[in-house]
């Protein structure tokens, strides 16, 4: 017989993955360049200036801007 006060068992959560073509992954552009890429370019800029210290911040910012432009 049916007991209205009885609790129903919890329903399992069903996860459905989106349909996609096998072998084709969605490529999303990475809006944030890796720090390694920026570090390498900043070092190149540092070397191109004759390894003169004191402009580390400017080298980093320029490298970051160049890489962001390149990735767009």
Residue, then its C-alpha position, 0 to 999 in steps of 0.5 A: x500500500x502507498x504511504x504518503x509520509x514515506x520519503x522518496x529515494x533521491x533521484x540520481x543526477x544524470x550528466x549528459x556530455x555535449x555532442x561533438x565530432x570525434x577527433x575535433x576539440x573546440x579550440x578556445x584562444x588563450x587570453x592570458x599569455x604564459x609567463x614563460x613566453x613573457x619572461x623569454x621575450x622580456x629577456x630578449x628585450x633586456x639583451x637587445x638593450x645591452x643588458x642594461x639594468x633598471x628597465x625590467x618593468x618596461x621590458x616586461x610590459x612591452x613583452x606582454x603587449x607584444x605577445x597579446x597582440x600576436x595571439x589575437 
